[in-house]
Amino acid sequence: MIIHIGDNISLDGKDILIILDKKSVSDSNDNKNLIDNLIKSGNLVNKVDDIKSYIIVNEKNKRYSRNCKDLLKLYVSNISSNSLFNRYKGLDRRETND
């Protein structure tokens, strides 16, 4: 199941670990530290002008890496976390109806 996150980027829904909205990141020191650490580690994949959500994914081709941060990639999106979650839920419903 593929989820389009904007800016011509699509992700495999199975790889998505979490979708965070911009407000939850700015309101939580833990979330902010996580995002900042991923960016500092070079795990930010794309850039957009108007960030509305952060998507953290598990990169399949590095499952056996010793460094946990190598497994994670951060995407930013100008699509709200609610819309992305609804797309994800919609894909789940379509899969069970097939």
N, C-alpha and C positions, 0 to 999 in steps of 0.2 A: 504494500500500500504506500503510495507516494503522496506526500503533502507538499503543496506549493507554498513557500513562505515569502514570496515576493522577490523582486529583483532578479527574475529568471532563475531562481534556485528552488529545487525540489529535494526533499529528504525522504528517506525510507522511514515510515512511521515506527517501525520496529526498533530503530536506532535512537529514537528520541527518548531521552531520560526525563527531561523537565522543560516546561515552557513557563517562563517568568515574565510578568508584566513589569514595565519600567518602574511603576510606583512601588511594587513589592521589593524591588532591588534597592531603590533609594531609601525606603523606610526601614530596612533591615541591615544591620552591620554585617551579619553572617552572609547574607546574599550578596551584598556589595563587595565584601572581601573575596568571595568565590569568583565573582565576575572579574574583579580587578586582577586576581591571581591568574585566571585563564588568559586574560589579555597580556599580562606581563610575561607569561610563559610562551607567548607566540601562538596560542591556540584559537585566536580570533580569525575566522575564515573570510568574512566579508565586512563591508562597511555600508551603512546607509545614513542619510542626512537626518531623518526623523525616526529615532529608535522608539518603538512602542513595545517591543518584546525581545526577550533573550531566549534562545533555544540551545540547550546543551545536549549533545549527541555522543553516543559511544561509537567510536570509529572501529568498524569491523576488522579491518586488515591489520590492526595492532592489538588484538585481544591478548596476546601473550607477552606484551611489554612488561618489564619490571616496574616502570614508572607509571603510576596510575594517571598522572596528568597527560601522558602521551595518548591515553585512550579517549580523552575528552576533547571535543571540538565545540567552539562557541560560534553560533550564528546570531546575527541581529536582524530584526525585521521591522518594517514599517507597518505591519499588520498587527492588530491587537491580539493579545493572548487569547481572548475569548473567541475571536474569529478562527484562530489557528486550532484551538481546542475543538470547536464545532466542526471544522473540516476533518479533524482526526476522528471524532465520534461518528460523523457521517460516513467515513470510509469503513469504520467497523460495522456499521449497520448494513452497508452494501455488501460486504464480504459474507455476512451471515445469511443474507437473502439470496445469494447466488446458488 
